Amino acid sequence: MGGSKEGYNSLVEDFRDREYPMLKGATYLDHAGTTLYAKSLIERFSTDMVSNLYGNPHSASAAAQHAAHRVEEARLRLLALFNANPDDFDVVFVANATAGIKLVMECFREEGFFFGYHRDSHTSLVGVREAATESRCFESDAEVETWLRSDVRSKSLLAYPAQSNMDGRRLPLEWCAAARTSPHIYTLVDAAALVSTSPLDLRNAHDAPDFTVLSLYKIFGFPDLGALIVNRRAGNALRRRYFGGGTVDMVVCVKEQWHVPKEVLHERLEDGTLPVHSIMALHAALDVHSELFGSLGRISRHCASLARQLYEGLAALRHGNGARVCEIFKDASSDYLNPSTQGPVLAFNLRNSQGAPVPNSEVEKLASVRNIHLRTGGVCNPGGIASRLGLAPWEMKRNFSAGLRCGAEGDVMHGKATGIVRASLGAMSTRADVCALLSFLQEFFVEPAAPVAPPSPASDAARYYIESLTVYPLKSCAAYKIPPSTPWPIHAHGLAWDREWCLVRPGSNAALSQKRYPRMALLVPTLDLSAGVLVISCSDANLALDPISVPLSLDPALFLPSTTAGRQTRVCGEDVEAVIYANPALATFFAKVLGFEARLARFPPGAGARYAKTDVTARGARGKRATELSMPGAFPEETGSAPMPMLLANESPILLISRSSVNRLNEEIKNAGGRAVRASAFRANVVVAEREGGGGEEAYAEDRWSGVRLGKDAVPDGVCGSEDGGEERGAFLDAE
Ligand SMILES: *Cc1c(COP(=O)(O)O)cnc(C)c1O
């Protein structure tokens, strides 16, 4: 492992349990999202708050002056952290890095400006282009350098991240010095990701950025506060028309309109009352941070050592057939051993032994089973994602039309990944965290060598039968197992009644999910087709609640009129047409079970559908395969570009798993010392199993299948049933 052990700060292991009790049993690898606060920081802050009398710094009382003094001290201490001389720099406190960026934009837009931003910019930086007179996305470092050498004659703002929040690449700070050759170029450096695990040296004001933004919670975990560090050289560029409370020396508004902005830079830019207590928390944050970790330089070396270990571990993962498990997105120019080129962030995707991408949502779900916290998807870095994943604008637009959204689960579309998995390290990460991630990937995603001469897929059709059929009428709540021998319709959007109902909160109208509200698991829906009702009961016996029911009919009288109900419901960030039940007893029932107000909504089939890809992603029971399965018979083949309608299902209209694969997965988990999972944990609609006497179970046979036919009728809107409904109701597996 080369010199990677150098730099590791093993002292962290001594205080980790004591200072970060929230990490017990968890592997937290999302420090690029936010790092964590130490227990001592919170304790020291609370002692400060209860033992001092602080007023509003804009007042004149002693308490107010005390607060004002502490705020000014915090400003100076923050500058000192970055070796910034207060004669050269000022700090403007803002809500977060984004607010700092917007403040610069607000000032620049008044006169108009050219905005040039690097491809690796965070979304918050990219958005500035909408306020610019003209903008350009630099697609490479070379493009930036060429532009800097050109003769720039109009007011321009060059913006880029000091470290990419996506893959941790660190961009050259030298560009700021190079920009000095033109008096028209200002530089805006987004240091939010960088300073989380790296020093930033602003000693040389001439070569430093004009504007530097950062998020203090990314350094200390707390307070939730941001800062804009302004190079006084460029202070005059930060003038704007608007003035807020506290930013003016005098305002005349009766009969005449006249005002004088304050001259002190930060005073004329900090609108209204400062987040005083958050700023004061910086004292405790700075003290505890340096007591625990020494310096940002020490943290940088510690994290670099861990990142190198993780990088080597990921790169070494191989399937039994020799294929790589991880595709790591690292720039050729960067090196985990060289902190000036690379931060402790790993962006990667997983591939199965056949080279197909594994959906990130699958990685995330299984990671959460192991209490491993990662970030997946587009990570607010549109340019970085598009270039690393080779997504052309037309592909991104197509994926958008097909339902992909920022903030929703990133996944595989048209055989191509649309996002990444990001593991990011922080000051309090340890070797154990790195090992936990590596062994998790080994356990769930590394496939052993393929068996010799696999049995012909054609014979699978005869070997398998449908063990159970399950629907989830109420999205994200308990399952309803279809009783054996009950014929059940399949529509183009999946099994009948599957996820046709959901719960929404008043106001937001977003479909609620169990991930966020675990008590939803207590809600047990039952479909009573003979009585024509959906019955919902609560499985928490302590509540002693009578079940409640709603008719299956779509009688408009059951629902709130659309004007009052706000019919758009958001599912996975997408609007779907929903109707909301009027019966107030429902709201009472859900409030008792969940502890908050929720309404029952219905998404009737055909009433404006949500669109999904036609391909069904088969999730092998251990969640590792990503074979695309089309389901002839159950689904119309893709016709032209018309997308498939589907109800509230998150990803695919039907999820099928194999009992044999679940069994194999459980053997692997038990061998690794884990607890077996039940097949029901996968929330599948169809569980298939092998008939006895076939000479032993074969796990992951479904990876070979190109199609699955359910039921005897190979037509859309067919009917299928579960086993003991007769031979002809088995599953038919079509081989390609
Ligand atoms: C986190 C981050 C941001 C956004 O920070 P906020 O505090 O959410 O405004 C912007 N840029 C980069 C590089 C980041 O890492």
The ligand as an SDF file (V2000), in Angstrom:
LIG
                    3D

 15 15  0  0  0  0  0  0  0  0999 V2000
  -21.5210   21.6690   -0.7690 C   0  0  0  0  0  0  0  0  0  0  0  0
  -21.0450   22.4390   -1.8940 C   0  0  0  0  0  0  0  0  0  0  0  0
  -21.7500   23.5480   -2.3480 C   0  0  0  0  0  0  0  0  0  0  0  0
  -23.0520   23.9810   -1.7700 C   0  0  0  0  0  0  0  0  0  0  0  0
  -22.9260   24.3670   -0.4510 O   0  0  0  0  0  0  0  0  0  0  0  0
  -24.1910   24.9100    0.3320 P   0  0  0  0  0  0  0  0  0  0  0  0
  -23.6940   25.0390    1.7170 O   0  0  0  0  0  0  0  0  0  0  0  0
  -25.2240   23.8510    0.1930 O   0  0  0  0  0  0  0  0  0  0  0  0
  -24.6060   26.1760   -0.2750 O   0  0  0  0  0  0  0  0  0  0  0  0
  -21.2580   24.2440   -3.4240 C   0  0  0  0  0  0  0  0  0  0  0  0
  -20.1110   23.8690   -4.0040 N   0  0  0  0  0  0  0  0  0  0  0  0
  -19.3950   22.8140   -3.5980 C   0  0  0  0  0  0  0  0  0  0  0  0
  -18.1120   22.4630   -4.2890 C   0  0  0  0  0  0  0  0  0  0  0  0
  -19.8380   22.0560   -2.5220 C   0  0  0  0  0  0  0  0  0  0  0  0
  -19.1270   21.0040   -2.1240 O   0  0  0  0  0  0  0  0  0  0  0  0
  1  2  1  0
  2  3  1  0
  2 14  2  0
  3  4  1  0
  3 10  2  0
  4  5  1  0
  5  6  1  0
  6  7  2  0
  6  8  1  0
  6  9  1  0
 10 11  1  0
 11 12  2  0
 12 13  1  0
 12 14  1  0
 14 15  1  0
M  END
$$$$
